Each structure stands twice: as C-alpha cells, then as structure tokens.
Amino acid sequence: MERELKLRVAKEDLGTLRHAPMLAQSGRKVGTPHLLMSTYFDTPELSFHWCGASLRVRTVGKQKMQTLKLEGSAKAGLFDRDEFEMPVNSDTPDLKLLCDQIPDDSDCGKLVRDETVAARLKPVFVTRINRSAFPLHQPSGDELELALDEGTVEAESGSVQIAAVELELKQGNPEALYRIALEMLETVALRLDHRSKADIGYALLVAEHSEAVKAQPLLLDKRDSIEDAFCAIARNCLDQVHANERGVVSGHDPSSVHQMRVGLRRLRSALDLFAKVIPASSGFDEELRWIASELGAARDWEVLAGATLERASTNGNANEIQPVRQACEQIAVNNRQRAAAAVESVRYTRLALQFALWLDRKGWRDDMSDEQRAAISGPVKPFAAEVLRRRHKKLIKRGKGLADLDDHRRHRARIAAKKVRYATEFFASLCPKRAVRNYVDALTALQDDLGWRNDAVVADQLLKSLLTTSPEAASGASFARGFLASRVAADHQTLKKLWKRFKLLSSPH
C-alpha cells in the first residue's frame, strides 16, 4: 500500500525548499538531482487506464523497475492505493510478474493474464523528472521520504511542466505527512495536487470529465462510541468534499461545485451536532464558512440561470428571458472561476491539511478532562436519539405557522430542516428503517418546497442587481421577478399541507 501526499509548488520555490531547515536535518547534503525517466504503457484503447490502473517502467541509472498502481483514494492530496513494484530486465513491462500479485477475478487481474494484452502494449507517454529525495526520521518514529520533483510529462499530443513535492510514508502514522506539509507551508506556497503524474499523462491523451460525487451511505454500528461515530461521520463528509475538488478546479462542472458545497454544509452540521462533546477550533468553522461562500456565489447564479429561469420562461416571453439567462450564465462562469481559484489557494490547502491532521490525531482530546474523554467513549445510540429529538423539536418550533412566515423566519426554519435531514442521514443506520424512510420522505418533500422558495428569494435579489449591471436584461429580469413572486404566492396551500404532514411524525430513534 502506497501512501503519498502530493503538493504543487512554484518552480522558483523548489530551491528554497532544498535549503529548508527540515531537509538540512535529514543528514543528506543538497546535491545534483537524479533523473527518473518513466515510460507508461497501455493498449491502443487504454485498457489499463479505464480499469483505474497505471503501468510503467522506470529507469534509475542502470536499474529498471516495473510498477503497477491501482486506483485508490485521493483525499486532501493524500493518495492511498495499492502498488506493485519489481525489477525487470528490459524496457518493456513483463505482465507475467504481476500474475501472483493481482487477483485473477479483478478487471486488472484479467488484463495482466491476457496474452493478447501483453502483445499489444505500447508506450503512451513519458515522464522525465529531476528528483531530489530526502529521508525524514521523525522523533515520533515515523519514517518518510520527501521528494522535490521538476520535469515534464510528454506525449505525442503535447507536454506539461511539473514542479511538485511528494511526501511518502515509509513507516508510521499518516498524520506525519500533514505535519511536515504544514511546516513547509510556512516556508513556501503549496497547493493540493489533485492529480498523479499518470493522471496528467492520460489527460494529454483523452479529455475526461470529472463527475460530481454525492455523499456515500454511512453505516454506524450500535456498539460504536460517540467518538467513533464522529470520526466516521466527519470522514464521510470529507470524502464528499475532496472527491469534488478536482471537478471544481476544472471550472467546467457546476454539479461539482454544488456537491462540494453540500459536503461542506454536511461537515459544518456534523461539527455543530457534536459541538457539546467534541469541540472543534472556532477557526475551522470560520474557514469552512469562507470556502463554502466562495462556492455559493457560483451555485446561486447557476440555479438562477437554469431551473429558476426555466420556470419563468414561456412561449410568449422566451426572447425576453434569453438576455437574462445569458447574463446569469456569464456571471456563473466567472464565479466558477473564482470558486476554482479558492480551492486552488494556499488558504484552502492549509485548511484541508489542518483539518485532516486534527481528525487523524483526534486533536479534540488535547484539552479534555478525564471525565470528558470517558463521556465520548460512551455508546452513540442514546446520544443519537437525543440529538434527533432535540433537532426535531427545534424545527417544529421554528416552523410554527410556516406558510405565513416572512422570508427571514422561513429561511431559519429551512436551515433547521436541513440540520434535521443531515442528522437523520448521519444516524439512520441506528434507527428502524421504516421509521427513517417515512420521516425522510416527508422531510424531503418539505425541504424541496422550502428550497425552491428560497431559490426564488435569492433569485429576486440577483435579478434586481441585473437592472443596473445588465441593462439589456432589465425588462426580462423585471418580468421574471414578478412571475416568481406569483409562483411563491400560489404555493401557499401546498406548503401548509406539507408542513401539516410532517408535524404528525416523530423523530426516528
């Protein structure tokens, strides 16, 4: 199993890092970097790539090493995946050497055993990397290797320059990777690297779309402690956040922006939910709120340009609405670029590394008393039941007379509903399935109605701003505002019925 933390750095900052105090302490003198030349192989139809693997032969001096890496996970720049490495006697891969390593019933296992695949392998791209590597021996006993890389990824279609830092865990706890990265961040600007060298090479060959990733189902055990449950929930939220970073950075997919924002909201809700027993630094909430707001501006304009204006568009006014949609789409594109820049920023890199370190080492325990540590070691089920009751009660209180509330109070009720939904999803596996299903069905219907009403309120403010910033869209914006106001008014009875249905239910526990 390979565990690497990958970070990007400006080419001019590599020299600064080579003379950083931590590397001077490694005991290795700064010398001439050594050249690593790796040739990646695949079939003409890129069979290894499509089954989530990369196959290379690397030349280091006179030695040749064959490496197969399987698809794993990449979270906050930390790549966690299976790696199979062995010496070979030629410049081309020997797939037979992998047969004892890869299960024969896996997609990759079938490939390495297929003689026709071996006969059709060809070089697809090459990496030429000048690497300076330093062993790092930590007082904690953790053993790492820090590599400073500068070079190129080259294919027939073009090439890409690389300047990067790779931290590989040789022995010990992954938290050491985050500690070293944060220490380096005090010296030079680093950014999370969402792609391996193989990813960069294949991107020169095929244009791939990073799919938006929704939250995965969460399974807790009734025997879990409160602390165990918190760790599982926080990691589930972070998985969703990190899985969508690459899509956000690409700047092309509004769905990735939405799903990363949902992951951040879920994470903030989880921190709030456990705050009385597992307090987090106030700085985390402030920084999570910041990155969420950077993504939120793009999402608001996307929704307006899409579903909201679609409701206002009729056969009779399509020409009038079109300038509004074009103006909104352009603002959305600009805001997606801003969101991408935020996820690429040093500020976000620091947040991701600090939070990963805090979660990995259970940093909340540092300032706890023995009694507090004992409390979070208690069973999660009673805690979950109490949380669900309390959140449900708060929603019932805030939603009193829901259909007749003003925008501000209805927004507060919507936020309470969202927190109930997240809490229910977090603890669903601890509750009776039927009770959860009935509750979530009623809550989802209520949330959908409150959600589009909130979209209409936000849309009204955004459309109002177009009156001055985009005069050509003023007429259509005014029409859309009036249309949406009429739709909200017409929804009064529907909202009353949805709220009445939900009030009859009790929280599942």
Secondary structure, DSSP 8 states (H G I E B T S, - for coil): -EEEEEEEE-GGGHHHHHT-HHHHTTT------EEEEEEEEE-TT-HHHHTTEEEEEEEETTEEEEEEEE--EEETTEEEE-EEEEE-SSSS--GGGGTTTS-TTSHHHHHHH-HHHHHH-EEEEEEEEEEEEEEEE-TTS-EEEEEEEEEEEEETTEEEEEEEEEEEEEES-THHHHHHHHHHHTTS-EEE----HHHHHHHTT----------------TT-BHHHHHHHHHHHHHHHHHHHHHHHHHT--HHHHHHHHHHHHHHHHHHHHTTTTS---HHHHHHHHHHHHHHHHHHHHHHIIIIIHHHH--TTTHHHHHHHHHHHHHHHHHHHHHHHHHHTSHHHHHHHHHHHHHHHTTGGGGG--HHHHHHHTSBHHHHHHHHHHHHHHHHHHHTTTGGG--HHHHHHHHHHHHHHHHHHHHHGGGS-HHHHHHHHHHHHHHHHHHHHHHHHHHHHHHHHHHHHH-GGGHHHHHHHHHHHHHHHHHTHHHHHHHHHHHHT-----
